[in-house]
Amino acid sequence: GAVVSQHPSRVICKSGTSVKIECRSLDFQATTMFWYRQFPKKSLMLMATSNEGSKATYEQGVEKDKFLINHASLTLSTLTVTSAHPEDSSFYICSAPHLAGDPDTQYFGPGTRLTVL
Amino acid sequence: SQELEQSPQSLIVQEGKNLTINCTSSKTLYGLYWYKQKYGEGLIFLMMLQKGGEEKSHEKITAKLDEKKQQSSLHITASQPSHAGIYLCGADKSGGYQKVTFGIGTKLQVIP
């Protein structure tokens, strides 16, 4: 079945550094991918829609200069957390609609846990 | 914007008991998803409901969407410790493109 991977699964970085998270659709093409974040013991919040070949669409309140999204190919979207601070520590999950596949199924990556010291 | 209310927020049941989790929308839903998650781990997609009155099952878990497509319930029969986790409902806010707004989640504990 369709699989979405994320890399890395965990990352710890120092405050002020930038961190790149990759989301890949392994056996299907995804023109769109979604990025979510989850704070401890909270629900998931949609951050942005990643569009292959064009600019990402950000949800209200999400800083586009802080969370850079690049969807350079039909199987890869990257989220870069720039100048990370401790408040950016969170669990980041991507999803990739497989529109040519089963419309009743969704595919999520396993998530990336970011800890900023 | 689409708001989803989920209840209860927390649930503790004895193994073998049945339970129900509810998800209510302020607007008519295009599609309603149910997921399971353990914190710090990815989401497990359970099922999607799209038609008014639709009911689907996944092992011992059954979900229904009401006729007005504004309320869904998730029912677990004869709960087991393996059912423990966070259950989230989600609403498709993109007309079928799987852009999801999530409910707050229901934390389920099953006591052996």
Interface residues (C-beta under 8 A of the other chain):
Chain A: T32 F34 Y36 P40 K41 K42 S43 L44 M45 L46 T49 F91 I93 S95 P97 L99 P103 D104 T105 Q106 Y107 F108 G109 P110 G111 R113
Chain B: Y33 Y39 G40 E41 G42 L43 F45 M47 M48 Q50 L88 G96 Y97 Q98 K99 V100 T101 F102 G103 I104 G105
